[in-house]
């Protein structure tokens, strides 16, 4: 990631290609005051579900009565 980015979320998955093991990673920059990212959440090797960070945050605030 470029510059002075200090807020980010990263999605990753471990994967084997041939005999080698790798980690695929996808960083997403977060900016104060901007909408939160929709990021892939890998629960299985090749299957990702979209994780809506904004909706998760709003739900957590509502449940915490913030």
DRENLUM-115947 format. One record per atom (N, C-alpha, C, O): x, z, y. Coordinates in steps of 0.001 Angstrom, whole numbers, plus 500000, padded with zeros to 6 digits. Atoms other than C-alpha are relative to their C-alpha. Layout:
// residues N
XZY/...
END
This chain:
// residues 66
500842500000498824/500000500000500000/500888500000501240/501955500613501264/499186500185498800/501250499138503428/499834501145501000/498800501812501037/500070499109498848/502041501383506379/499905501472499688/500414501964498680/500100498543500030/501176504992506938/498706500482499351/498156501500499770/501247499629500655/498155505157504653/500160501320499275/501023501472498409/499900498706500663/497556508737503638/498741500333499211/498762501241498380/501224499767500754/493984508591502336/499711498782499137/499622497657499628/500299501102500901/493254506517499297/499399500548498715/499503501739498418/500470499702501343/491566506489495929/500582498903499113/500729497760499544/499430500990500913/493039504749492916/499257500029498677/498894501089498165/500580500155501319/491505503461489750/501105499456499099/501918498638499528/498958500498500900/493676502871486717/499492499965498570/498481500578498231/500281499998501434/493615502105483028/501300499757499251/502091498901499645/498864500302500870/496277502294480348/499626498815499114/498480498697498680/500280501189500803/496578499056478395/501270499551499273/502383499733499767/498883500578500748/498776497448475759/499896498490500078/498824497910499909/499898501454500015/499909493867476080/501123499662499040/502305499853499327/499004500241501045/501614492778472922/500542501335499519/499777502215499124/499344498758500429/504114495505472043/500225500977501149/500649502110500922/499700499177498826/504359496878475595/498760500739500511/497641500231500430/501065499211499380/502272499599477247/500135499913501515/501239499982502056/500032500113498553/501245499250480885/498904500880500567/498039501368499839/501105499380499274/499090500944483472/499610499039501110/500406498750502004/500548500815498917/496923498677485601/499443500957501037/498757501914500678/500480499113498941/496162500289488971/499430499189501150/499928498114501485/500652500624498861/493880499394491857/499822501062501083/498927501900500975/500161499035498900/494369501403495076/498996499480501043/498930498281501312/500962500311498946/491641501480497741/500260500948501159/500212502167500992/499731499201498804/492444502672501271/498694500607500496/497665499934500538/501139499314499399/490048505247502743/500289500219501475/501405500576501852/499860499811498561/489471505441506486/498933500980500462/497756500808500145/500943499015499495/487858508431508200/498941499290500837/499262498496501721/501109500603499272/484427507415509475/499469498718499396/498425498222499820/500446501239500661/484149504349507228/499295500335498688/499415501439498156/500690499823501280/482022503882504139/501013500203498878/502104499633498898/499134499780501155/483528505116500895/499925498803499059/498924498088499022/499852501175500863/484651502544498349/499163500084498734/498794501165498274/500543500159501338/482987501314495205/501202499632499137/501831498597499358/498796500218500795/485717501567492566/499650499889498514/498662500473498067/500245500079501438/485915500640488881/500476501271499303/501570501768499570/499647498831500808/485916503591486489/500068499536498552/499053499170497959/499804500468501368/487376502678483111/499785501138499019/500555502098498982/500291499020501041/485821504679480301/500439499482498642/500670500252497710/499494500660501203/486872502216477649/501050499005500423/501193498698501606/498848500857499742/489792499873477381/499703498813500911/500443498575501865/500293501196499213/488154496753478811/498671500084500734/498250499104501350/501331499864499400/484833498104480095/500049500993501150/500351502171500958/500028499140498820/484553499466483625/498565500115500500/497772499180500384/501271499843499314/481530500901485368/500313500209501480/501329500818501816/499755499801498575/481227500812489159/499689501445500392/498616501958500076/500179498633499529/481655504264490694/499817499945501511/500740499590502243/500333500029498583/479939504535494085/500393501344500616/499649502321500528/499504498743499435/482006507170495891/499103500525501108/498943501738501251/500898499571498935/479621507228498851/498787500729499456/498415501785499969/501165499369500618/476624508040496661/500381501333499357/499621502298499442/499535498745500607/478628510690494774/500214501073501064/499842502230500871/499760499070498900/479681512305498058/498680500512500584/498519501712500805/501292499596499456/476128512306499433/499266500927499050/498645501892499497/500630499146500991/474819513823496190/500647501391499987/499950502403499917/499294498702499986/477476516552496256/499639500806501240/499444502019501154/500387499308498769/476635517388499884/498568500527499901/498288501656500304/501398499589500143/472907517509499108/499883501196499062/499170502154499361/500058498900500962/473424519754496083/500645501282500532/500249502390500170/499321498842499406/475741522019498070/499314500466501281/499717501455501894/500753499700498775/473259522055500967/500892499956501236/500810500804502125/499107500169498832/475900520819503394/499310499097500996/499866498809502057/
END
